Amino acid sequence: MWRFMSLHWPKLSAVGLLYCGLAAGLGYLTNLQLDAMHNQAKNQAITVQLSHSLNDLNP
């Protein structure tokens, strides 16, 4: 086991860094997607609210 680790640690650490980078990137993209969905829902709620306000002004 020790010999395997001593021979292959550069590859293993590179793969580990790659996986960490992929996980961080995926988390970042997921947060961007959630923010976009939240903003879309908020804008939709504002649009509905304005629509109701305009309907109240013009009976």
mmCIF file of the N, C-alpha and C atoms, coordinates in Angstrom:
data_MODEL
# 
_entry.id   MODEL 
# 
loop_
_atom_site.group_PDB 
_atom_site.id 
_atom_site.type_symbol 
_atom_site.label_atom_id 
_atom_site.label_alt_id 
_atom_site.label_comp_id 
_atom_site.label_asym_id 
_atom_site.label_entity_id 
_atom_site.label_seq_id 
_atom_site.pdbx_PDB_ins_code 
_atom_site.Cartn_x 
_atom_site.Cartn_y 
_atom_site.Cartn_z 
_atom_site.occupancy 
_atom_site.B_iso_or_equiv 
_atom_site.pdbx_formal_charge 
_atom_site.auth_seq_id 
_atom_site.auth_comp_id 
_atom_site.auth_asym_id 
_atom_site.auth_atom_id 
_atom_site.pdbx_PDB_model_num 
ATOM 1   N N  . MET A 1 1  ? 0.833   -1.196 0.000   1.00 0.00 ? 1  MET A N  1 
ATOM 2   C CA . MET A 1 1  ? 0.000   0.000  0.000   1.00 0.00 ? 1  MET A CA 1 
ATOM 3   C C  . MET A 1 1  ? 0.878   1.260  0.000   1.00 0.00 ? 1  MET A C  1 
ATOM 4   N N  . TRP A 1 2  ? 1.877   1.260  0.881   1.00 0.00 ? 2  TRP A N  1 
ATOM 5   C CA . TRP A 1 2  ? 2.744   2.443  0.968   1.00 0.00 ? 2  TRP A CA 1 
ATOM 6   C C  . TRP A 1 2  ? 3.491   2.670  -0.345  1.00 0.00 ? 2  TRP A C  1 
ATOM 7   N N  . ARG A 1 3  ? 3.959   1.578  -0.952  1.00 0.00 ? 3  ARG A N  1 
ATOM 8   C CA . ARG A 1 3  ? 4.669   1.685  -2.229  1.00 0.00 ? 3  ARG A CA 1 
ATOM 9   C C  . ARG A 1 3  ? 3.736   2.230  -3.313  1.00 0.00 ? 3  ARG A C  1 
ATOM 10  N N  . PHE A 1 4  ? 2.512   1.749  -3.329  1.00 0.00 ? 4  PHE A N  1 
ATOM 11  C CA . PHE A 1 4  ? 1.529   2.243  -4.298  1.00 0.00 ? 4  PHE A CA 1 
ATOM 12  C C  . PHE A 1 4  ? 1.312   3.744  -4.116  1.00 0.00 ? 4  PHE A C  1 
ATOM 13  N N  . MET A 1 5  ? 1.150   4.158  -2.866  1.00 0.00 ? 5  MET A N  1 
ATOM 14  C CA . MET A 1 5  ? 0.913   5.578  -2.589  1.00 0.00 ? 5  MET A CA 1 
ATOM 15  C C  . MET A 1 5  ? 2.133   6.420  -2.963  1.00 0.00 ? 5  MET A C  1 
ATOM 16  N N  . SER A 1 6  ? 3.332   5.911  -2.660  1.00 0.00 ? 6  SER A N  1 
ATOM 17  C CA . SER A 1 6  ? 4.527   6.696  -2.955  1.00 0.00 ? 6  SER A CA 1 
ATOM 18  C C  . SER A 1 6  ? 4.752   6.827  -4.455  1.00 0.00 ? 6  SER A C  1 
ATOM 19  N N  . LEU A 1 7  ? 4.327   5.827  -5.225  1.00 0.00 ? 7  LEU A N  1 
ATOM 20  C CA . LEU A 1 7  ? 4.495   5.898  -6.677  1.00 0.00 ? 7  LEU A CA 1 
ATOM 21  C C  . LEU A 1 7  ? 3.417   6.742  -7.350  1.00 0.00 ? 7  LEU A C  1 
ATOM 22  N N  . HIS A 1 8  ? 2.216   6.715  -6.804  1.00 0.00 ? 8  HIS A N  1 
ATOM 23  C CA . HIS A 1 8  ? 1.079   7.299  -7.509  1.00 0.00 ? 8  HIS A CA 1 
ATOM 24  C C  . HIS A 1 8  ? 0.490   8.538  -6.838  1.00 0.00 ? 8  HIS A C  1 
ATOM 25  N N  . TRP A 1 9  ? 1.139   9.086  -5.806  1.00 0.00 ? 9  TRP A N  1 
ATOM 26  C CA . TRP A 1 9  ? 0.524   10.217 -5.130  1.00 0.00 ? 9  TRP A CA 1 
ATOM 27  C C  . TRP A 1 9  ? 0.332   11.432 -6.034  1.00 0.00 ? 9  TRP A C  1 
ATOM 28  N N  . PRO A 1 10 ? 1.228   11.709 -7.022  1.00 0.00 ? 10 PRO A N  1 
ATOM 29  C CA . PRO A 1 10 ? 0.941   12.879 -7.869  1.00 0.00 ? 10 PRO A CA 1 
ATOM 30  C C  . PRO A 1 10 ? -0.352  12.709 -8.673  1.00 0.00 ? 10 PRO A C  1 
ATOM 31  N N  . LYS A 1 11 ? -0.580  11.507 -9.196  1.00 0.00 ? 11 LYS A N  1 
ATOM 32  C CA . LYS A 1 11 ? -1.806  11.262 -9.951  1.00 0.00 ? 11 LYS A CA 1 
ATOM 33  C C  . LYS A 1 11 ? -3.021  11.347 -9.039  1.00 0.00 ? 11 LYS A C  1 
ATOM 34  N N  . LEU A 1 12 ? -2.898  10.739 -7.861  1.00 0.00 ? 12 LEU A N  1 
ATOM 35  C CA . LEU A 1 12 ? -4.025  10.744 -6.932  1.00 0.00 ? 12 LEU A CA 1 
ATOM 36  C C  . LEU A 1 12 ? -4.354  12.156 -6.465  1.00 0.00 ? 12 LEU A C  1 
ATOM 37  N N  . SER A 1 13 ? -3.325  12.957 -6.199  1.00 0.00 ? 13 SER A N  1 
ATOM 38  C CA . SER A 1 13 ? -3.592  14.322 -5.750  1.00 0.00 ? 13 SER A CA 1 
ATOM 39  C C  . SER A 1 13 ? -4.174  15.156 -6.890  1.00 0.00 ? 13 SER A C  1 
ATOM 40  N N  . ALA A 1 14 ? -3.720  14.910 -8.117  1.00 0.00 ? 14 ALA A N  1 
ATOM 41  C CA . ALA A 1 14 ? -4.285  15.640 -9.255  1.00 0.00 ? 14 ALA A CA 1 
ATOM 42  C C  . ALA A 1 14 ? -5.747  15.272 -9.461  1.00 0.00 ? 14 ALA A C  1 
ATOM 43  N N  . VAL A 1 15 ? -6.059  14.001 -9.332  1.00 0.00 ? 15 VAL A N  1 
ATOM 44  C CA . VAL A 1 15 ? -7.455  13.567 -9.464  1.00 0.00 ? 15 VAL A CA 1 
ATOM 45  C C  . VAL A 1 15 ? -8.291  14.150 -8.323  1.00 0.00 ? 15 VAL A C  1 
ATOM 46  N N  . GLY A 1 16 ? -7.731  14.167 -7.123  1.00 0.00 ? 16 GLY A N  1 
ATOM 47  C CA . GLY A 1 16 ? -8.436  14.760 -5.987  1.00 0.00 ? 16 GLY A CA 1 
ATOM 48  C C  . GLY A 1 16 ? -8.719  16.235 -6.208  1.00 0.00 ? 16 GLY A C  1 
ATOM 49  N N  . LEU A 1 17 ? -7.718  16.956 -6.712  1.00 0.00 ? 17 LEU A N  1 
ATOM 50  C CA . LEU A 1 17 ? -7.924  18.378 -7.001  1.00 0.00 ? 17 LEU A CA 1 
ATOM 51  C C  . LEU A 1 17 ? -8.951  18.576 -8.108  1.00 0.00 ? 17 LEU A C  1 
ATOM 52  N N  . LEU A 1 18 ? -8.914  17.709 -9.107  1.00 0.00 ? 18 LEU A N  1 
ATOM 53  C CA . LEU A 1 18 ? -9.889  17.790 -10.189 1.00 0.00 ? 18 LEU A CA 1 
ATOM 54  C C  . LEU A 1 18 ? -11.303 17.595 -9.656  1.00 0.00 ? 18 LEU A C  1 
ATOM 55  N N  . TYR A 1 19 ? -11.486 16.578 -8.813  1.00 0.00 ? 19 TYR A N  1 
ATOM 56  C CA . TYR A 1 19 ? -12.812 16.335 -8.251  1.00 0.00 ? 19 TYR A CA 1 
ATOM 57  C C  . TYR A 1 19 ? -13.259 17.490 -7.360  1.00 0.00 ? 19 TYR A C  1 
ATOM 58  N N  . CYS A 1 20 ? -12.347 18.043 -6.582  1.00 0.00 ? 20 CYS A N  1 
ATOM 59  C CA . CYS A 1 20 ? -12.700 19.192 -5.739  1.00 0.00 ? 20 CYS A CA 1 
ATOM 60  C C  . CYS A 1 20 ? -13.098 20.384 -6.599  1.00 0.00 ? 20 CYS A C  1 
ATOM 61  N N  . GLY A 1 21 ? -12.354 20.608 -7.673  1.00 0.00 ? 21 GLY A N  1 
ATOM 62  C CA . GLY A 1 21 ? -12.694 21.700 -8.586  1.00 0.00 ? 21 GLY A CA 1 
ATOM 63  C C  . GLY A 1 21 ? -14.039 21.489 -9.248  1.00 0.00 ? 21 GLY A C  1 
ATOM 64  N N  . LEU A 1 22 ? -14.304 20.258 -9.661  1.00 0.00 ? 22 LEU A N  1 
ATOM 65  C CA . LEU A 1 22 ? -15.607 19.964 -10.268 1.00 0.00 ? 22 LEU A CA 1 
ATOM 66  C C  . LEU A 1 22 ? -16.739 20.168 -9.269  1.00 0.00 ? 22 LEU A C  1 
ATOM 67  N N  . ALA A 1 23 ? -16.534 19.726 -8.037  1.00 0.00 ? 23 ALA A N  1 
ATOM 68  C CA . ALA A 1 23 ? -17.566 19.887 -7.012  1.00 0.00 ? 23 ALA A CA 1 
ATOM 69  C C  . ALA A 1 23 ? -17.808 21.365 -6.717  1.00 0.00 ? 23 ALA A C  1 
ATOM 70  N N  . ALA A 1 24 ? -16.729 22.145 -6.622  1.00 0.00 ? 24 ALA A N  1 
ATOM 71  C CA . ALA A 1 24 ? -16.878 23.577 -6.364  1.00 0.00 ? 24 ALA A CA 1 
ATOM 72  C C  . ALA A 1 24 ? -17.573 24.264 -7.534  1.00 0.00 ? 24 ALA A C  1 
ATOM 73  N N  . GLY A 1 25 ? -17.189 23.908 -8.748  1.00 0.00 ? 25 GLY A N  1 
ATOM 74  C CA . GLY A 1 25 ? -17.827 24.498 -9.926  1.00 0.00 ? 25 GLY A CA 1 
ATOM 75  C C  . GLY A 1 25 ? -19.294 24.144 -10.010 1.00 0.00 ? 25 GLY A C  1 
ATOM 76  N N  . LEU A 1 26 ? -19.625 22.899 -9.710  1.00 0.00 ? 26 LEU A N  1 
ATOM 77  C CA . LEU A 1 26 ? -21.019 22.474 -9.741  1.00 0.00 ? 26 LEU A CA 1 
ATOM 78  C C  . LEU A 1 26 ? -21.824 23.200 -8.667  1.00 0.00 ? 26 LEU A C  1 
ATOM 79  N N  . GLY A 1 27 ? -21.242 23.355 -7.489  1.00 0.00 ? 27 GLY A N  1 
ATOM 80  C CA . GLY A 1 27 ? -21.917 24.105 -6.427  1.00 0.00 ? 27 GLY A CA 1 
ATOM 81  C C  . GLY A 1 27 ? -22.143 25.552 -6.818  1.00 0.00 ? 27 GLY A C  1 
ATOM 82  N N  . TYR A 1 28 ? -21.150 26.159 -7.454  1.00 0.00 ? 28 TYR A N  1 
ATOM 83  C CA . TYR A 1 28 ? -21.275 27.549 -7.896  1.00 0.00 ? 28 TYR A CA 1 
ATOM 84  C C  . TYR A 1 28 ? -22.378 27.688 -8.941  1.00 0.00 ? 28 TYR A C  1 
ATOM 85  N N  . LEU A 1 29 ? -22.384 26.772 -9.928  1.00 0.00 ? 29 LEU A N  1 
ATOM 86  C CA . LEU A 1 29 ? -23.412 26.832 -10.965 1.00 0.00 ? 29 LEU A CA 1 
ATOM 87  C C  . LEU A 1 29 ? -24.799 26.572 -10.389 1.00 0.00 ? 29 LEU A C  1 
ATOM 88  N N  . THR A 1 30 ? -24.888 25.685 -9.406  1.00 0.00 ? 30 THR A N  1 
ATOM 89  C CA . THR A 1 30 ? -26.176 25.416 -8.764  1.00 0.00 ? 30 THR A CA 1 
ATOM 90  C C  . THR A 1 30 ? -26.667 26.662 -8.040  1.00 0.00 ? 30 THR A C  1 
ATOM 91  N N  . ASN A 1 31 ? -25.770 27.360 -7.351  1.00 0.00 ? 31 ASN A N  1 
ATOM 92  C CA . ASN A 1 31 ? -26.159 28.593 -6.671  1.00 0.00 ? 31 ASN A CA 1 
ATOM 93  C C  . ASN A 1 31 ? -26.605 29.651 -7.667  1.00 0.00 ? 31 ASN A C  1 
ATOM 94  N N  . LEU A 1 32 ? -25.911 29.750 -8.812  1.00 0.00 ? 32 LEU A N  1 
ATOM 95  C CA . LEU A 1 32 ? -26.339 30.703 -9.835  1.00 0.00 ? 32 LEU A CA 1 
ATOM 96  C C  . LEU A 1 32 ? -27.734 30.367 -10.338 1.00 0.00 ? 32 LEU A C  1 
ATOM 97  N N  . GLN A 1 33 ? -27.990 29.082 -10.553 1.00 0.00 ? 33 GLN A N  1 
ATOM 98  C CA . GLN A 1 33 ? -29.303 28.650 -11.036 1.00 0.00 ? 33 GLN A CA 1 
ATOM 99  C C  . GLN A 1 33 ? -30.378 28.964 -10.000 1.00 0.00 ? 33 GLN A C  1 
ATOM 100 N N  . LEU A 1 34 ? -30.097 28.695 -8.730  1.00 0.00 ? 34 LEU A N  1 
ATOM 101 C CA . LEU A 1 34 ? -31.075 28.983 -7.681  1.00 0.00 ? 34 LEU A CA 1 
ATOM 102 C C  . LEU A 1 34 ? -31.331 30.480 -7.564  1.00 0.00 ? 34 LEU A C  1 
ATOM 103 N N  . ASP A 1 35 ? -30.285 31.288 -7.683  1.00 0.00 ? 35 ASP A N  1 
ATOM 104 C CA . ASP A 1 35 ? -30.461 32.740 -7.648  1.00 0.00 ? 35 ASP A CA 1 
ATOM 105 C C  . ASP A 1 35 ? -31.315 33.210 -8.813  1.00 0.00 ? 35 ASP A C  1 
ATOM 106 N N  . ALA A 1 36 ? -31.070 32.657 -9.995  1.00 0.00 ? 36 ALA A N  1 
ATOM 107 C CA . ALA A 1 36 ? -31.854 33.040 -11.169 1.00 0.00 ? 36 ALA A CA 1 
ATOM 108 C C  . ALA A 1 36 ? -33.318 32.658 -10.986 1.00 0.00 ? 36 ALA A C  1 
ATOM 109 N N  . MET A 1 37 ? -33.565 31.468 -10.451 1.00 0.00 ? 37 MET A N  1 
ATOM 110 C CA . MET A 1 37 ? -34.946 31.035 -10.227 1.00 0.00 ? 37 MET A CA 1 
ATOM 111 C C  . MET A 1 37 ? -35.626 31.922 -9.187  1.00 0.00 ? 37 MET A C  1 
ATOM 112 N N  . HIS A 1 38 ? -34.898 32.293 -8.144  1.00 0.00 ? 38 HIS A N  1 
ATOM 113 C CA . HIS A 1 38 ? -35.461 33.156 -7.105  1.00 0.00 ? 38 HIS A CA 1 
ATOM 114 C C  . HIS A 1 38 ? -35.796 34.531 -7.671  1.00 0.00 ? 38 HIS A C  1 
ATOM 115 N N  . ASN A 1 39 ? -34.875 35.086 -8.462  1.00 0.00 ? 39 ASN A N  1 
ATOM 116 C CA . ASN A 1 39 ? -35.131 36.395 -9.062  1.00 0.00 ? 39 ASN A CA 1 
ATOM 117 C C  . ASN A 1 39 ? -36.303 36.342 -10.030 1.00 0.00 ? 39 ASN A C  1 
ATOM 118 N N  . GLN A 1 40 ? -36.420 35.257 -10.773 1.00 0.00 ? 40 GLN A N  1 
ATOM 119 C CA . GLN A 1 40 ? -37.532 35.116 -11.707 1.00 0.00 ? 40 GLN A CA 1 
ATOM 120 C C  . GLN A 1 40 ? -38.855 35.064 -10.942 1.00 0.00 ? 40 GLN A C  1 
ATOM 121 N N  . ALA A 1 41 ? -38.900 34.308 -9.852  1.00 0.00 ? 41 ALA A N  1 
ATOM 122 C CA . ALA A 1 41 ? -40.120 34.214 -9.050  1.00 0.00 ? 41 ALA A CA 1 
ATOM 123 C C  . ALA A 1 41 ? -40.456 35.565 -8.429  1.00 0.00 ? 41 ALA A C  1 
ATOM 124 N N  . LYS A 1 42 ? -39.427 36.279 -7.968  1.00 0.00 ? 42 LYS A N  1 
ATOM 125 C CA . LYS A 1 42 ? -39.654 37.588 -7.364  1.00 0.00 ? 42 LYS A CA 1 
ATOM 126 C C  . LYS A 1 42 ? -40.187 38.570 -8.404  1.00 0.00 ? 42 LYS A C  1 
ATOM 127 N N  . ASN A 1 43 ? -39.595 38.562 -9.602  1.00 0.00 ? 43 ASN A N  1 
ATOM 128 C CA . ASN A 1 43 ? -40.062 39.450 -10.664 1.00 0.00 ? 43 ASN A CA 1 
ATOM 129 C C  . ASN A 1 43 ? -41.477 39.098 -11.090 1.00 0.00 ? 43 ASN A C  1 
ATOM 130 N N  . GLN A 1 44 ? -41.798 37.825 -11.114 1.00 0.00 ? 44 GLN A N  1 
ATOM 131 C CA . GLN A 1 44 ? -43.141 37.400 -11.487 1.00 0.00 ? 44 GLN A CA 1 
ATOM 132 C C  . GLN A 1 44 ? -44.145 37.879 -10.435 1.00 0.00 ? 44 GLN A C  1 
ATOM 133 N N  . ALA A 1 45 ? -43.780 37.796 -9.166  1.00 0.00 ? 45 ALA A N  1 
ATOM 134 C CA . ALA A 1 45 ? -44.662 38.256 -8.097  1.00 0.00 ? 45 ALA A CA 1 
ATOM 135 C C  . ALA A 1 45 ? -44.881 39.760 -8.197  1.00 0.00 ? 45 ALA A C  1 
ATOM 136 N N  . ILE A 1 46 ? -43.830 40.507 -8.518  1.00 0.00 ? 46 ILE A N  1 
ATOM 137 C CA . ILE A 1 46 ? -43.963 41.961 -8.677  1.00 0.00 ? 46 ILE A CA 1 
ATOM 138 C C  . ILE A 1 46 ? -44.876 42.278 -9.854  1.00 0.00 ? 46 ILE A C  1 
ATOM 139 N N  . THR A 1 47 ? -44.729 41.536 -10.950 1.00 0.00 ? 47 THR A N  1 
ATOM 140 C CA . THR A 1 47 ? -45.571 41.753 -12.125 1.00 0.00 ? 47 THR A CA 1 
ATOM 141 C C  . THR A 1 47 ? -47.034 41.491 -11.793 1.00 0.00 ? 47 THR A C  1 
ATOM 142 N N  . VAL A 1 48 ? -47.310 40.427 -11.073 1.00 0.00 ? 48 VAL A N  1 
ATOM 143 C CA . VAL A 1 48 ? -48.690 40.113 -10.688 1.00 0.00 ? 48 VAL A CA 1 
ATOM 144 C C  . VAL A 1 48 ? -49.233 41.194 -9.769  1.00 0.00 ? 48 VAL A C  1 
ATOM 145 N N  . GLN A 1 49 ? -48.400 41.658 -8.847  1.00 0.00 ? 49 GLN A N  1 
ATOM 146 C CA . GLN A 1 49 ? -48.825 42.700 -7.918  1.00 0.00 ? 49 GLN A CA 1 
ATOM 147 C C  . GLN A 1 49 ? -49.150 43.988 -8.674  1.00 0.00 ? 49 GLN A C  1 
ATOM 148 N N  . LEU A 1 50 ? -48.299 44.368 -9.638  1.00 0.00 ? 50 LEU A N  1 
ATOM 149 C CA . LEU A 1 50 ? -48.566 45.563 -10.440 1.00 0.00 ? 50 LEU A CA 1 
ATOM 150 C C  . LEU A 1 50 ? -49.823 45.393 -11.272 1.00 0.00 ? 50 LEU A C  1 
ATOM 151 N N  . SER A 1 51 ? -50.027 44.223 -11.796 1.00 0.00 ? 51 SER A N  1 
ATOM 152 C CA . SER A 1 51 ? -51.216 43.944 -12.595 1.00 0.00 ? 51 SER A CA 1 
ATOM 153 C C  . SER A 1 51 ? -52.474 44.121 -11.757 1.00 0.00 ? 51 SER A C  1 
ATOM 154 N N  . HIS A 1 52 ? -52.453 43.612 -10.535 1.00 0.00 ? 52 HIS A N  1 
ATOM 155 C CA . HIS A 1 52 ? -53.611 43.770 -9.651  1.00 0.00 ? 52 HIS A CA 1 
ATOM 156 C C  . HIS A 1 52 ? -53.817 45.232 -9.281  1.00 0.00 ? 52 HIS A C  1 
ATOM 157 N N  . SER A 1 53 ? -52.729 45.955 -9.075  1.00 0.00 ? 53 SER A N  1 
ATOM 158 C CA . SER A 1 53 ? -52.843 47.377 -8.745  1.00 0.00 ? 53 SER A CA 1 
ATOM 159 C C  . SER A 1 53 ? -53.456 48.154 -9.898  1.00 0.00 ? 53 SER A C  1 
ATOM 160 N N  . LEU A 1 54 ? -53.033 47.841 -11.124 1.00 0.00 ? 54 LEU A N  1 
ATOM 161 C CA . LEU A 1 54 ? -53.601 48.521 -12.291 1.00 0.00 ? 54 LEU A CA 1 
ATOM 162 C C  . LEU A 1 54 ? -55.070 48.162 -12.473 1.00 0.00 ? 54 LEU A C  1 
ATOM 163 N N  . ASN A 1 55 ? -55.433 46.931 -12.194 1.00 0.00 ? 55 ASN A N  1 
ATOM 164 C CA . ASN A 1 55 ? -56.839 46.534 -12.286 1.00 0.00 ? 55 ASN A CA 1 
ATOM 165 C C  . ASN A 1 55 ? -57.681 47.261 -11.251 1.00 0.00 ? 55 ASN A C  1 
ATOM 166 N N  . ASP A 1 56 ? -57.112 47.528 -10.089 1.00 0.00 ? 56 ASP A N  1 
ATOM 167 C CA . ASP A 1 56 ? -57.840 48.275 -9.060  1.00 0.00 ? 56 ASP A CA 1 
ATOM 168 C C  . ASP A 1 56 ? -58.047 49.723 -9.483  1.00 0.00 ? 56 ASP A C  1 
ATOM 169 N N  . LEU A 1 57 ? -57.102 50.294 -10.239 1.00 0.00 ? 57 LEU A N  1 
ATOM 170 C CA . LEU A 1 57 ? -57.230 51.678 -10.695 1.00 0.00 ? 57 LEU A CA 1 
ATOM 171 C C  . LEU A 1 57 ? -58.249 51.813 -11.821 1.00 0.00 ? 57 LEU A C  1 
ATOM 172 N N  . ASN A 1 58 ? -58.364 50.807 -12.662 1.00 0.00 ? 58 ASN A N  1 
ATOM 173 C CA . ASN A 1 58 ? -59.293 50.835 -13.796 1.00 0.00 ? 58 ASN A CA 1 
ATOM 174 C C  . ASN A 1 58 ? -60.361 49.761 -13.613 1.00 0.00 ? 58 ASN A C  1 
ATOM 175 N N  . PRO A 1 59 ? -61.419 50.109 -12.917 1.00 0.00 ? 59 PRO A N  1 
ATOM 176 C CA . PRO A 1 59 ? -62.452 49.089 -12.671 1.00 0.00 ? 59 PRO A CA 1 
ATOM 177 C C  . PRO A 1 59 ? -63.256 48.769 -13.927 1.00 0.00 ? 59 PRO A C  1 
# 
